[in-house]
Amino acid sequence: MTWTTTRHLADFEAAAGAFLRSRPAAHTVLLSVASSLRSLGADAYGAEAPAFGWWRRDGQGPVGAALVWTPPRTALLSPMPDAAAGELVETLTAERIGIPGVNAGRAVAEAVAGAWQRRHGGTVTTAERLRLYRLDQLIEPSPAPAGTARRATPADRDLLLAWFTAFAAEVGDPPPRDARAVDARIAGGRCLLWETGGRPVAMAGHTPPLSGAARVAPVYTLPELRGRGYAGAVTAAVSRAVRAGGTQELLLFTDLANPTSNALYQRLGYRPVEDHLVLEFGRG
């Protein structure tokens, strides 16, 4: 049973790509981050080179687990057996890959964090509790708020960059390094704005369809205009657009600390799939 690590996306995708594509819901974030690195460049998430890993139960067998780390964020982990979790910590330690924490399904996150503590001591802090949802039957908001949805255009570039930056600050993520991600969203038609009275008041984006699935993110409403139904309306609009484009599996994450958003997405027809944890490691 072994982990292999690399700093080269092409090597990772050659080894683990089929494994990631085999479960697009369970691997949604690993798939979308790898896609962004491929299209936007290795520095899309930070100046330090990303790291990747894959695990095989035996040297020649199929891949059974994967890791994607884009410093300075926590490492993204696929589902994996307990044995792979323990071996991952040993491999990262031996290769001096100092991840600051993990982002994974609850069981995997806790298994890796436990192995990390046994190996290094220190603390483990829960930074976020997330829930993955999948859209069942879309339920349109009723009553619908005033306004209409439209696709973002290059004229909206500065607005979107400001909103992406504000969203990142609200959820505790690093801000966008530049406008590449925004430009890609606009070019791909993957961001909708909700307008009322000719003024954009909310947005919802989505990842490119990957292995038959897409994920809604981010969803943002101007703070002073929240509670008026705009987030639900623009999320419904982007969900409808993705399905109309032929992608039926639609996913999104919520922060479990926000009961408003969890209730909203369930009213729209999103159903819980799995809980995730973002755990941060403190040095002993």
C-alpha positions, 0 to 999 in steps of 0.5 A: 500500500503506497502513496505517490506524490508529485508537483506535476498536474499532468502526472497526477491526472494520468495516474488518478484522473480515471479514479476522480472521474469515477465518482464526480459528486464525491470528488467534485472539488478535486476535479474542479480544482484540477480543472482550474489549474489546467486551464488557468495555470499552476499559480492560479491559487497561489505562488507555491506549486500545488502538490498532488498524491494518489494511493494504491492498495498495491503497487500495480492496482487501481488508484483508491484515494487522492489528494490535491493541495494548493497552498496556502489552503488546506489539502483536499482529500477524496474518500479513502480507507483508514489505512490510506489515511495513516499512510498519507501522514507518513508520506507527507512527513517523509517528503516534508510536504507541510499541509496546514490541514485537510478538507474532506468528508467527515470520516476521512478528515477525522482519520487523517487529523487523528493520524497527524496528531499521533505523529506530530502532536499539536492541535486540530481545530475545526475551521468549517463544517460543510454539507454537500447537497445534490439537486433533486427536482428544482423548485422555483422560488415562490413568491419570486423576487422582483428582477431577472437573471442574465449572464455576466458579460465582460462589462461586469468584470470589475463588479464580479472581481469585487464580489468574488473578493468580498465572498472570499473574505466572508468565507475565510478564503484568500482573495483571488490572485488576479482576474483569471478566474473571473475572466474564465467564468465570463468567457464560459458563461458560468456566472449569472447576475440577478438584476432589479431596476437595472442594478445587479444585486446578486450573483451565482456561478458554477464550475464547468461540467466535469464527468457529468456534474457541475457545482454551484459556487459562489453565491453572493448577494450585496450585504444590504440587500440580503433577505429579499430572495435574490440569492434563491432566485439567482441560484434557481436560475443558474441551476435551471441553466446548467440543466438546460445545458445538459448537465443533470447532476448539480451540487453545492456546498453550504456552511452548516453554521448558516441555517438560512442558506441550508434552509434556502437550498433545501427549499429549492430542491437540493438534498443532503449528500455528505457532511465535510470538515475543514480541519486546521493543524497546529504545531506541537 
